Amino acid sequence: MHSARLPSSDGYRTGLRRSPGADRGALVRFLSENVFPFHVIPRPTAEDANRAIEAGHYDGREHATLWARDPDGTIIGVVRLDDLDDDTPMVDLRLAEAQRGRGLGAKVLAAATDYVFSTMPITNRFEGQTREDNVAMRRTFLRCGWVKEAHYRDGWPIEGQAPLASVAYSVLRRDWESGTSTPVNWDDDPEVAALSR
Ligand SMILES: CC(C)(COP(=O)(O)OP(=O)(O)OC[C@H]1O[C@@H](n2cnc3c(N)ncnc32)[C@H](O)[C@@H]1OP(=O)(O)O)[C@@H](O)C(=O)NCCC(=O)NCCS
């Protein structure tokens, strides 16, 4: 158990937009005016974004979209929550290009984690996956006390290229409450561990 306190969101916050409705234009602009080099669709067009919103990927029973705001209230990114009908929602965090490279991803992820655990009583775990070469996102998860739980080899398709691994991290409600990180017990069964060596 690591006892360091998880980082604070430092005034960075998320605001729920269960229905992009009035914000739809802003969401479409955000998605189509920024490049997301590690996403399956790195350069969504406005048409792609509208299609995804219409298909229900940004709101409804299973999905919600949060604007990430700095302490002045300026929008700096978007957090999408998936699998909200399950007790382990998934996160997709995207900062605007101009906001990257300054550690803000960790503040937004901390704010999103606070938001999920404080407003969603059934949620016990909060999970995210990223491409293996997305070092900034992997370090952001670790900086926020999230723990690596899986490395899905060839699990991330890339158009025109061989697939890469998808790496999964999560944070537990009890760790969020206590400000600790409980490591995965990979060798829980010594006989099974011996067989896999
Ligand atoms: C991924 C993202 C949220 C990270 O947030 P960020 O604030 O830009 O992260 P930073 O660039 O400050 O990097 C975080 C850490 O990774 C390190 N890092 C970043 N790129 C790195 C690289 N190529 N090699 C080594 N370290 C790197 C930084 O030094 C920093 O380290 P620290 O925690 O020790 O200070 C943001 O860059 C983003 O929105 N990217 C596009 C969308 C995306 O890929 N989202 C992930 C979807 S799951």
The ligand as an ORCA input file, in Angstrom:
! r2SCAN-3c Opt
* xyz 0 1
  C      -2.831     12.523    -22.372
  C      -3.051     13.883    -21.707
  C      -4.398     13.885    -20.960
  C      -1.911     14.079    -20.682
  O      -2.065     15.291    -20.020
  P      -0.863     16.397    -20.043
  O      -1.178     17.388    -19.001
  O      -0.712     16.897    -21.444
  O       0.383     15.492    -19.640
  P       1.912     15.967    -19.669
  O       2.365     16.237    -21.070
  O       2.068     17.071    -18.696
  O       2.663     14.639    -19.250
  C       2.390     13.925    -18.048
  C       3.698     13.257    -17.631
  O       4.185     12.440    -18.708
  C       5.510     12.835    -19.068
  N       5.636     12.679    -20.521
  C       4.832     13.205    -21.463
  N       5.232     12.794    -22.677
  C       6.322     12.004    -22.482
  C       7.199     11.299    -23.348
  N       7.013     11.281    -24.666
  N       8.206     10.583    -22.795
  C       8.391     10.569    -21.467
  N       7.588     11.223    -20.588
  C       6.576     11.940    -21.103
  C       5.603     14.278    -18.612
  O       6.963     14.639    -18.403
  C       4.814     14.229    -17.314
  O       5.623     13.585    -16.347
  P       5.448     13.864    -14.777
  O       4.097     13.356    -14.372
  O       6.568     13.099    -14.156
  O       5.565     15.363    -14.622
  C      -3.050     15.044    -22.758
  O      -1.743     15.172    -23.298
  C      -4.060     14.835    -23.871
  O      -5.210     15.229    -23.732
  N      -3.631     14.197    -24.984
  C      -4.499     13.945    -26.141
  C      -5.660     13.014    -25.802
  C      -5.197     11.686    -25.221
  O      -4.277     11.032    -25.712
  N      -5.916     11.252    -24.180
  C      -5.735      9.976    -23.549
  C      -6.919      9.126    -23.831
  S      -7.119      7.807    -22.664
*
